[in-house]
């Protein structure tokens, strides 16, 4: 019978542990268990048979760690080991004459993906692809992706299985007792992503025993609309005489599993420490239980790598600041590849109360596809809010959805057939909620009925791709009221109908209503409040505009969406405090020089802005900023100041420069620099805090710094250095193992650019070591690099 | 777990400079934030240990070539390999603060380094208490990367302890650990109390190191 059809209709049983049994049969510590498929095939066959005799429906082939990374140093290929594993499992099924399924068991690659780790998403995908193709070819009935603890790795594995096989996909993850994955996702966030990717069943395995999994189960059951799998260890590991043991015996295990089945899991099995006896007793205890009916939870959710945002009666704020339209400073940042500026905008909006961030990087003269990808990855490496991928470029949308860690919001599709034909397949493939604009080939209807009709058309077309209403969010299009008296009313009446009659969530780009009018904030606020009242689920606004957030918090309190007005109180009691502290600061205003020396960022910004009214930017740098930095730098070198103090001053100086950059961007000028320096943490090294410190200081001293990041190949460093014909390159490395890559990089640099200078720094380096690898300068701390760069560029 | 401010300050290169309230608050705030976000986890296994000669140690089937480790383990019949981490939150915070507040990033970095050491000390204490019941004493823990004990052995340690599956530490191609605030080490168990004093900085040959703890010299 088709596996997908029986999932969730009756209790199904996985087998138990393989690894811990192999250890008891002589597998040595450090030996790769999957190689036993080829060297000890009888043992593996016997284990499978014993589980089949215990009565299980699905056996996990011994392929858990059969991946190209773990098998790299063996004489076997991934395909050989996977094929042997599947064949053995199938053989066991045939020999026992059981009606059972064979799962291609896919474990974690054992490497962490970027940005936390060093593995590229695409490299992870390729590795999983190799496993999946081999597994299906050898005859697996399903893919079990298990013992994974990073949503990004899970996404790579699911995509590989989905795009290269026709097999059903089950995913079980390791959560800790607090219900978090290693990289921070809670149960709801992981579920949102996996449901978006349309896997067939979701659950827990490893890490915890049945007691702890039972406690986590309600979290999953509450949000999950798919069959649930629970494969616990035989208890939490305990160390006895230096060896890890699992102590829950078969009877106790079976009892606990029964509770788990009654709480809503319909697929049960075991992980580390479980035996055929555990499974047999569990089957006896649970086989006649009728699984709880699976109910669609009808939740409209999007997620980041760690958390969800659910659209419901409480409206949400989508921060609109990362969109270059009408923003000269952001345009400049996009053109100059200044990701840091964008990241700061993202963090600032989060601070201001945004729940979701819009990301639009479309500028005519830039490569939107690669910049979108880079920006999404960059933001997701530091901000845990879900993102709205905002682009009309379908290739950019596709690439961004593919590498997005979580379930994104997509902006947008519209009623044009072309648009639906392009966007809906992507949503079906990668998952996501999608903003639907009520316009089509005929334009934007000027009637409520016209817009509703388009919404209905979109809903119908989405259904063809099995995209449900819960994953649509309709934009009824705010049009400026200055060109049509009726514009606001049409938008709002349509919104009212869609939200309250059709039961679909709604969104608006709120500020469009006031285009062409003076004091736009005033009318925007009023419009926003009415829209919220009519049922706006999410407003795309600028959360740093106080009036808009005032309207938002007030509406939530008045509409019964703010219990005990707690958010209102928190927000406004805080903001009064802020005001008093700001005014205090203004009373005893400090000079730019003092602000930098004392490390006061806000004061430095205010002072610089003030002084720029009367002083030329260059004079401000030479007469105030640099002397202040010199003073602090000297203090650091004389050891009257220590690192955090130096860095606070560096941050303050940066705020001062920020004021200058704003002014220049407004005037359309590009800031001049003393010279360009390329810096990077060398290949293989991931510790880059020292390099980041050097970067900020160099920038403070007026250098243009091209920061290539960490784990950068010699080739990329050389290419960038040559392209920009730079005089100076700064390299950092922390470990002895990576200093070797530093040496290779220096050699290649000297060949390609004989006149360039290379300065190096990092924990294990010494002057002798630096000389040995051919560096021109060894900087023992951040200030050393400043001195060297200043000398070099002064000539 | 408790914060060790003295160690955090040492990692920040503090040498008794004047500290105003702002800096002191910044250090406390960043350290507290880290402390509340960590998820310490550890795993260890015990093995028969044999020091074959001056440069070779045998931990059951794993042969390690290192003069320094052989010296450390001389006279031990058993040894423990352990791995510990405070989790990925330190790396995440450092990354975030590197963008918004570099001073805080440096403090999280230092506090994280101090915390993982404290955690290893706690773990070592547990192991010590178990060992003493069997009449065994602990040698100072010795990690790949110390002296001539090559980092390459990380690969063996990781497979033996199943680090990625059990406690979520993974290894880069260059044998660096992620999360970065993680430690692996060998602890020798010997029947005699000799050579059991903690070495920490003294076992390191880089005497010019900014961060060398002079207490141990």
Interface residues (C-beta under 8 A of the other chain):
Chain A: X28 X29 X30 X32 X107 X108 X110 X111 X112 X115 X116 X117 X118 X147 X149 X174 X176 X178 X180 X182 X183 X184 X206 X237 X239 X241 X242 X243 X244 X340 X343 X344 X347 X381 X382 X383 X598 X599 X639 X640 X641 X642 X643 X644 X645 X647 X648 X650 X651 X683 X684 X685 X686 X687 X688 X689 X692 X693 X696 X711 X734 X735 X736 X737 X738 X741 X764 X766 X780 X781
Chain B: X12 X13 X14 X15 X17 X18 X22 X23 X26 X27 X39 X43 X44 X45 X46 X47 X60 X61 X62 X78 X80 X87 X88 X89 X91 X92 X94 X95 X96 X98 X99 X100 X101 X102 X103 X105 X106 X107 X109 X145 X151 X156 X158 X159 X160 X164 X165 X166 X168 X170 X171 X172 X173 X174 X175 X176 X178 X179 X180 X206 X208 X210
